[in-house]
Amino acid sequence: MNNLEIFSSAKTKKSIAIIISIWVTIQLTISLPDSLLNDWMSWRQADTQNIARNFYKSGESIFYPQINWGGKGPGYVENEFQLYTFIISKIFLFTGELELPGQLLSLIFIIITSLFIYKIVLLRFNNENAALFSLTIFLTSNGAVHLSTAIMPDALSVMFYSIGLYTFLKFIEKEENIHLFAFVLFTALAGLVKPLALNLGIIQFFILFLGKKETLKNIKLWFGWLTVVLIVGGYMHFSYNLYLNYGNTFGVIGGEKKFPTLKGLTVLIHYPKLFYMSVVWGLGITGWFSLIYLLIKKKFTNVEWAMLIGNVIAVFIAMRYMVNQGFSPHYYIFMSLFGAYLSGYTFKILKEKYSETKHSLRFIAVVTILILIIFSAHLYHRTHPLGIHFHPTVNALGFKLKELAEPRSLIIVRSIANERERSTWGNRINNFEDPRVFYITDLNGWSIPRDDKGFYRIKKYVDQGAKYYVEPFRNPVDMELENWLQQNSDLIYSDSNGRIYKFR
């Protein structure tokens, strides 16, 4: 342990406070969206906010999250551990239902993550400037810029992840029980909130396997890892039973296999896509430069190799999702932490190299300008989300249905997503249930996939009490269904966004 790791200088503390204050001001004035429905990843945000709303309204246990697209049943759904939405629901008791509580929580979680990245780099390299640089790189990364003002649980998971990594590094210094308990607790919490965060366990193992094998003889360490597996696995099994009993899932275990297919792994175009996504959302420009530089200079230790191995394994495990720009950016937030760490390490080496030369000020100026350019690009990206992330036509129909439908009506909504994924990934079942109309109207009902043909599924739901049908496409998707609708419902609204029917 080093003194700097315990006591950062007053000057550095002031610098941290200034950086975070400026960043928070920018995030709350520029990056904060007017509505999650018009925002990046609006689909996921609507589902998240809706679960928080249902906790708030029903007072249900944290172990029984509810969605609105589960038909006429209670809507219990298999999902990751809903700590984030549960906290939001408790804030609603004081504020009422707002979007801001979830957004502010995400902001706080990202700030805490940046502080633990600072502590990790300081612990590793005993250099305040490197630690401060890593903090800055993380805060200005695309993932942090986006997630810090979004209603998604990933910010909470990466916070637990950073604490889990830090406390593990503290544990292997002196093998104290307090740090053992802490890293087990926070590793488990990170994995409960987002299972992909369990790559932290892989990182922890390889840190020891590649550098401190004698620590692997500590039986308490293995008991700690087993505890993490039992806690996360136990909850996932419990949640899977919600799927078996109620038929609703976000695809944690329920549905079909989540791992990539051999065919998907051999599609060469996937690898340029993964590289692009890792530049934009993961390691970032500075992280990739640092990775290459440190490898060339042979500066990797067991810790860096372990982090690289853990991140690569995570990418392959979640490859079927991570190649898709439409619904995978948040998966890269753990890689963003790695990129910030590498950037701090490289900054330390280069600053020491140039500090005693005439290029010292030029180096600082170039680095500062680079950070400002990257941050500006990420802010632009944040305020100009891709069209694939939000769909105004769906939202417009949702608000119209809210005007027309009676309270507590059951509805059917055609999703913009197909029932199965592309053949590359084995035509597996897709989580096609678009939650946005359900979120806007606060009505329950059923979602049907975009490629559903015929009227049999819809007729089944009508027999169960469905009163309205929302078709978010102006032109007919299926003529057999159109003919059936003409005979069994009234067209009560139609415009360029789509149509709304009321069943007779």
Secondary structure, 3 states (H helix, E strand, C coil): CCHHHHCCCHHHHHHHHHHHHHHHHHHHHHHCCCCHHHCCCHHHHHHHHHHHHHHHHHCCCCCCCECCCECCCCCECECCCCHHHHHHHHHHHHHCCCCHHHHHHHHHHHHHHHHHHHHHHHHHHCCHHHHHHHHHHHHCCHHHHHHCCCCCCHHHHHHHHHHHHHHHHHHHHHCCHHHHHHHHHHHHHHHHHCHHHHHHHHHHHHHHHHHCHHHHHCHHHHHHHHHHHHHHHHHHHHHHHHHHHHCCECCCCCCCCCCCCHHHHCCCCHHHHHHHHHHHCCCHHHHHHHHHHHHHCCCCCHHHHHHHHHHHHHHHHCHHHHCCCCCCHHHHHHHHHHHHHHHHHHHHHHHHHHCCCCCHHHHHHHHHHHHHHHHHHHHHHHHCCCHHHCCHHHHHHHHHHHHHCCCCCEEEEECCCCCECCHHHCCCECCCCCCHHHHHHCCEEEEECCCCCCCHHHHHHHHCCEEEEEECCCCCCCHHHHHHHHHHEEEEEEECCEEEEEEC
